[in-house]
Amino acid sequence: MFKIVIIIFSLFATLYSSENSIIEAKNIKKINSNKIQKTYIDNFGILSIDEIVQIKEFKKIKKSNFKAKKNQKIWINFKIKNNQNHNIELFFTNDKPALDIIDVYIFENNKAFRKIKLGDRRDKTLRKIEIRKSAFVLNLKKQAIYEFYIMHSGYSSISTAWSIENQKSFTHQQLLESTVWGFFIGIISILILYNLISYFAIKQKAFLIYSFMALSIAIYQLCVSGVFYQYLAEEESIEFLHNLNWPIGFLAQSFILLFAISFFKPKKNSFIYKLLFVLYILNICTVILYSYSYFNQELKYLTKYTDIIIFATIPSLILVSIWAVKNRLDGSIFYLLGQVSYLCLIFYGVFVTIGYFEPMKNIWIIVPFGIILDVIFLSLALQIKIKAIKQEALEKEQLLISQARFYNLGQTITKVVKQLKEPISRVNSQLLLLKFSSLLTKERLKEDIEQTLFRIEEELNTINMNINDIYNFYSNPTSKQ
């Protein structure tokens, strides 16, 4: 009895597994292969397709995003049945752009049918579909069963999830993606140009650094999103592009740190400055390290060490934002909003790119809009900075005007004193002369007094006239004209 139960249970399990590993093509508008695919990880990367099809260890797992490891290859297996009486055309698109190597093996009714080579390390001109992700189209014959074995390998994260959709859904998706990325490129370009003009107008380094920061972030996103790859066909360009996104990501982080230093200008002996400076140096060193990946591809497997720099940089920038708000620095509120909105998305995006997190549905559309929000908020922060600079310049101008007024007043007083000094000196001389005359020649004292008093009277009249002239001049400003 027990054996019968086991046999019945095994039979139902087999039927259930079989039903859930085959997609009926008539029901397909857009589905994800992760719902029905099984996965096998070849840790040494030595198995051929002939050996893979014999393996029974394919398992259904929820995980579809993996961190790349040296020599590792990840295989998936699923089936599609066209149970209709006419052929059906389906489009297959890997969920992750910039995946290095993909080999698709297709079996039609248990017979080898086709092999398709995909991945960003391969020439895309040989494909029928040239988009930013690895994709292919397959015409399913009526009442045929197609089995897929797909191998994935690379240096960055590996996504084994595939979107399977009809032509209408595929065309709509590509149109939407082209619109979003076109909008992203347009907004970023305008902001870069605007801040470059602002830099040349007011000579503030923060605007120049902002422009380089936005440019490097945009280049990195266009690399990892596959937009650049979509429009480059030459093998040399593809190889250059494949190696570019490794150093450019850390270069973008370097500019973000440098922007924070130039924008808030913390004191060089402060903890915030030292923190930002150390992180900046670490990021620059990582840029130099990954620049050598053009010559040594094995360096790309060092992400388990360089990831630590990412883990330190992103929370530190949030900390700097909070510090700036607490100290009520100009533009700190908008800076905080920009950094929180952007860094949270990038934090998630980086972890997906590295292979730690599973991607959310439509995450590709959230990241570009998150970057746009960030650069807009930072531009607003810079505008507040401009207002603060203008206010500071106005205060300096008013101070210079006040200083000029005090200087002119001092010059005027000097002139007045000079005009009064000479007559007063002459009066003093006459009094001294009269004093000495009284001591030496008393018989002529009366005559000397009369003469001296006459001269003193003349000098006093001169002083009085000068005072009246000065009073009349400064009491009526229009008399200057």
VEXKEMAR-306171 format. One line per field, with one value per residue (C-alpha): residue number from 1; x, y, z. Coordinates in steps of 0.25 Angstrom, whole numbers, plus 5000, padded with zeros to 4 digits. Example, Ala and Ser with C-alpha at 12.3 -4.5 7.8 and 13.67 -1.06 7.14 Angstrom:
n	1;2 $
east	5049;5055 $
north	4982;4996 $
up	5031;5029 $
***
This chain:
n	1;2;3;4;5;6;7;8;9;10;11;12;13;14;15;16;17;18;19;20;21;22;23;24;25;26;27;28;29;30;31;32;33;34;35;36;37;38;39;40;41;42;43;44;45;46;47;48;49;50;51;52;53;54;55;56;57;58;59;60;61;62;63;64;65;66;67;68;69;70;71;72;73;74;75;76;77;78;79;80;81;82;83;84;85;86;87;88;89;90;91;92;93;94;95;96;97;98;99;100;101;102;103;104;105;106;107;108;109;110;111;112;113;114;115;116;117;118;119;120;121;122;123;124;125;126;127;128;129;130;131;132;133;134;135;136;137;138;139;140;141;142;143;144;145;146;147;148;149;150;151;152;153;154;155;156;157;158;159;160;161;162;163;164;165;166;167;168;169;170;171;172;173;174;175;176;177;178;179;180;181;182;183;184;185;186;187;188;189;190;191;192;193;194;195;196;197;198;199;200;201;202;203;204;205;206;207;208;209;210;211;212;213;214;215;216;217;218;219;220;221;222;223;224;225;226;227;228;229;230;231;232;233;234;235;236;237;238;239;240;241;242;243;244;245;246;247;248;249;250;251;252;253;254;255;256;257;258;259;260;261;262;263;264;265;266;267;268;269;270;271;272;273;274;275;276;277;278;279;280;281;282;283;284;285;286;287;288;289;290;291;292;293;294;295;296;297;298;299;300;301;302;303;304;305;306;307;308;309;310;311;312;313;314;315;316;317;318;319;320;321;322;323;324;325;326;327;328;329;330;331;332;333;334;335;336;337;338;339;340;341;342;343;344;345;346;347;348;349;350;351;352;353;354;355;356;357;358;359;360;361;362;363;364;365;366;367;368;369;370;371;372;373;374;375;376;377;378;379;380;381;382;383;384;385;386;387;388;389;390;391;392;393;394;395;396;397;398;399;400;401;402;403;404;405;406;407;408;409;410;411;412;413;414;415;416;417;418;419;420;421;422;423;424;425;426;427;428;429;430;431;432;433;434;435;436;437;438;439;440;441;442;443;444;445;446;447;448;449;450;451;452;453;454;455;456;457;458;459;460;461;462;463;464;465;466;467;468;469;470;471;472;473;474;475;476;477;478;479;480;481 $
east	5000;5011;5018;5005;5004;5019;5016;5004;5010;5022;5013;5005;5018;5024;5011;5011;5025;5023;5011;5018;5031;5024;5017;5005;5008;4994;4993;5006;5005;5016;5022;5035;5042;5046;5032;5035;5050;5059;5073;5087;5100;5113;5123;5135;5129;5134;5121;5117;5102;5103;5106;5096;5084;5087;5088;5076;5080;5072;5064;5053;5058;5053;5066;5069;5080;5094;5107;5117;5128;5141;5138;5124;5113;5098;5089;5073;5064;5049;5039;5029;5018;5010;4997;4990;4988;4997;5011;5014;5025;5030;5041;5051;5058;5068;5064;5078;5086;5101;5102;5114;5112;5099;5098;5083;5081;5068;5062;5049;5042;5054;5063;5074;5069;5077;5088;5088;5100;5097;5103;5110;5124;5119;5116;5102;5102;5099;5086;5072;5069;5078;5073;5080;5078;5081;5069;5064;5052;5046;5035;5028;5022;5008;5007;5022;5029;5042;5052;5062;5075;5082;5096;5100;5113;5120;5128;5116;5103;5096;5081;5075;5061;5055;5043;5035;5025;5017;5021;5011;5016;5030;5029;5021;5032;5043;5036;5034;5049;5054;5045;5049;5064;5063;5056;5067;5078;5071;5069;5083;5089;5082;5086;5100;5100;5093;5103;5115;5110;5107;5122;5128;5118;5122;5134;5130;5136;5124;5117;5128;5129;5114;5115;5126;5118;5105;5113;5120;5107;5100;5111;5111;5096;5096;5107;5100;5086;5092;5088;5102;5103;5090;5096;5111;5114;5129;5136;5147;5135;5128;5141;5144;5130;5130;5142;5137;5126;5135;5144;5133;5124;5135;5138;5124;5125;5138;5131;5119;5129;5137;5124;5120;5134;5133;5118;5118;5133;5135;5147;5160;5162;5147;5142;5133;5144;5154;5143;5140;5154;5158;5146;5150;5164;5159;5149;5160;5169;5158;5157;5171;5170;5159;5165;5175;5164;5166;5178;5174;5160;5162;5162;5147;5146;5151;5137;5136;5147;5143;5128;5133;5136;5122;5116;5124;5122;5107;5103;5114;5108;5094;5102;5108;5094;5088;5101;5098;5084;5087;5097;5087;5096;5092;5084;5085;5071;5070;5084;5078;5065;5074;5084;5073;5064;5076;5085;5074;5071;5086;5088;5077;5082;5096;5093;5084;5096;5106;5096;5092;5077;5066;5062;5048;5038;5041;5053;5059;5049;5051;5066;5067;5055;5063;5075;5067;5061;5075;5081;5069;5070;5085;5082;5072;5083;5092;5082;5081;5096;5096;5086;5095;5107;5099;5095;5109;5114;5103;5107;5122;5118;5110;5122;5131;5121;5121;5136;5137;5128;5136;5148;5142;5137;5151;5157;5147;5150;5165;5162;5154;5164;5175;5167;5165;5179;5187;5179;5179;5194;5195;5186;5195;5208;5202;5199;5213;5218;5210;5215;5229;5227;5221;5234;5244;5239;5228;5228;5223;5213;5201;5205;5208;5194;5187;5194;5193;5178;5176;5183;5176;5163;5166;5170;5157;5149;5156;5153;5138;5137;5143;5134;5122;5126;5128;5114;5107;5114;5111;5097;5092;5098;5092;5102;5113;5108 $
north	5000;5010;5007;5010;5023;5027;5023;5031;5043;5042;5041;5054;5061;5058;5062;5075;5078;5075;5084;5096;5095;5096;5109;5109;5119;5123;5129;5138;5153;5155;5146;5144;5131;5131;5126;5113;5111;5102;5106;5099;5105;5100;5105;5101;5105;5092;5085;5085;5086;5071;5068;5079;5072;5059;5066;5064;5074;5086;5092;5102;5114;5128;5134;5140;5150;5145;5151;5147;5138;5133;5122;5120;5118;5118;5110;5110;5101;5103;5098;5105;5098;5104;5096;5105;5102;5113;5118;5128;5138;5141;5151;5147;5158;5156;5165;5171;5179;5178;5163;5158;5144;5137;5124;5120;5105;5102;5088;5086;5073;5068;5070;5081;5093;5105;5112;5127;5135;5147;5156;5170;5164;5159;5166;5171;5173;5158;5159;5161;5170;5181;5187;5190;5176;5162;5158;5148;5145;5131;5126;5114;5104;5099;5088;5088;5087;5096;5093;5104;5102;5116;5118;5131;5136;5149;5159;5167;5161;5150;5151;5138;5144;5146;5153;5145;5153;5155;5165;5176;5175;5175;5187;5195;5192;5197;5210;5213;5210;5219;5230;5229;5229;5240;5249;5245;5249;5262;5266;5263;5270;5283;5283;5280;5292;5301;5299;5300;5314;5317;5313;5322;5333;5333;5325;5316;5302;5295;5297;5291;5279;5278;5277;5266;5259;5259;5255;5243;5238;5239;5232;5221;5219;5219;5208;5199;5201;5196;5209;5212;5197;5198;5209;5204;5193;5192;5182;5192;5201;5189;5185;5199;5201;5188;5192;5207;5204;5199;5211;5221;5217;5220;5233;5237;5234;5242;5254;5253;5254;5265;5273;5271;5277;5289;5292;5292;5295;5288;5293;5284;5280;5275;5261;5263;5268;5257;5247;5252;5253;5239;5233;5242;5236;5222;5224;5230;5218;5209;5217;5215;5200;5197;5205;5194;5184;5188;5179;5169;5165;5157;5170;5171;5159;5168;5174;5167;5177;5189;5187;5192;5206;5207;5202;5213;5224;5224;5225;5235;5245;5243;5247;5259;5263;5262;5270;5281;5282;5283;5294;5301;5302;5309;5299;5287;5284;5282;5275;5265;5262;5260;5251;5243;5241;5237;5230;5221;5217;5216;5208;5198;5199;5196;5184;5179;5181;5174;5163;5164;5168;5163;5174;5180;5180;5192;5196;5201;5213;5217;5219;5229;5237;5236;5242;5253;5256;5257;5266;5275;5276;5279;5289;5296;5295;5302;5313;5315;5316;5326;5335;5334;5338;5350;5354;5353;5361;5372;5372;5374;5385;5392;5391;5397;5408;5411;5410;5420;5429;5429;5432;5443;5449;5448;5455;5466;5468;5468;5479;5487;5486;5490;5503;5506;5502;5513;5525;5520;5518;5532;5537;5529;5535;5549;5546;5541;5553;5562;5555;5556;5571;5573;5568;5575;5588;5593;5607;5602;5592;5601;5602;5587;5583;5592;5586;5572;5573;5578;5566;5556;5562;5560;5545;5543;5549;5539;5527;5532;5533;5519;5513;5520;5515;5501;5501;5507;5496;5484;5488;5490;5478;5484;5495;5485;5486 $
up	5000;5004;4990;4983;4990;4986;4972;4971;4977;4968;4956;4960;4963;4950;4943;4951;4948;4933;4932;4939;4930;4917;4912;4903;4892;4890;4904;4902;4901;4910;4921;4929;4927;4942;4945;4937;4935;4943;4946;4947;4951;4944;4954;4946;4932;4925;4921;4906;4901;4899;4914;4919;4912;4920;4933;4942;4953;4947;4958;4959;4967;4970;4968;4954;4957;4960;4964;4953;4957;4950;4940;4944;4934;4938;4929;4929;4922;4918;4907;4899;4892;4880;4881;4870;4855;4850;4852;4863;4864;4878;4883;4894;4902;4913;4925;4927;4917;4916;4919;4913;4907;4904;4896;4892;4888;4882;4880;4872;4875;4882;4870;4870;4862;4864;4872;4874;4880;4888;4898;4898;4895;4882;4869;4868;4853;4852;4859;4853;4865;4869;4882;4895;4901;4896;4888;4877;4870;4867;4858;4865;4855;4858;4868;4871;4884;4886;4897;4901;4907;4910;4915;4922;4926;4929;4938;4944;4949;4941;4939;4934;4933;4919;4914;4904;4897;4884;4873;4878;4892;4888;4878;4889;4899;4890;4887;4901;4905;4893;4898;4912;4909;4898;4909;4919;4909;4906;4920;4924;4912;4915;4930;4926;4916;4926;4937;4928;4924;4938;4941;4931;4935;4950;4951;4962;4962;4967;4954;4946;4955;4954;4939;4939;4950;4942;4929;4936;4942;4929;4921;4932;4931;4916;4917;4927;4921;4907;4900;4895;4890;4882;4873;4872;4862;4861;4868;4874;4879;4886;4893;4897;4902;4909;4917;4919;4929;4940;4942;4938;4950;4960;4953;4954;4969;4970;4963;4973;4985;4979;4976;4991;4995;4985;4988;5003;5005;5019;5027;5023;5038;5039;5040;5028;5019;5023;5020;5007;5003;5007;4999;4987;4987;4989;4977;4968;4971;4967;4954;4951;4955;4946;4935;4934;4931;4916;4917;4928;4928;4941;4949;4947;4957;4968;4971;4984;4989;4981;4986;5000;4994;4988;5002;5009;4998;4997;5012;5014;5004;5011;5024;5018;5013;5027;5032;5022;5026;5041;5038;5029;5018;5005;4996;5006;5006;4991;4991;5002;4993;4981;4988;4995;4983;4974;4984;4988;4974;4971;4983;4979;4964;4968;4976;4964;4955;4964;4966;4981;4978;4969;4959;4961;4950;4941;4949;4936;4936;4950;4950;4938;4945;4958;4952;4945;4959;4965;4955;4955;4971;4970;4959;4969;4980;4971;4968;4982;4983;4971;4979;4992;4983;4977;4991;4996;4985;4987;5002;4998;4988;4999;5008;4997;4995;5010;5010;4999;5005;5018;5010;5003;5016;5021;5009;5011;5026;5022;5012;5022;5033;5023;5019;5034;5038;5031;5036;5050;5049;5045;5057;5066;5060;5062;5077;5079;5072;5081;5094;5090;5087;5101;5107;5098;5094;5103;5098;5084;5091;5088;5073;5072;5078;5068;5056;5062;5065;5051;5045;5054;5050;5035;5038;5046;5035;5025;5035;5035;5020;5018;5028;5022;5008;5013;5020;5008;4999;5007;5011;4997;4989;4976;4977;4973;4959 $
***
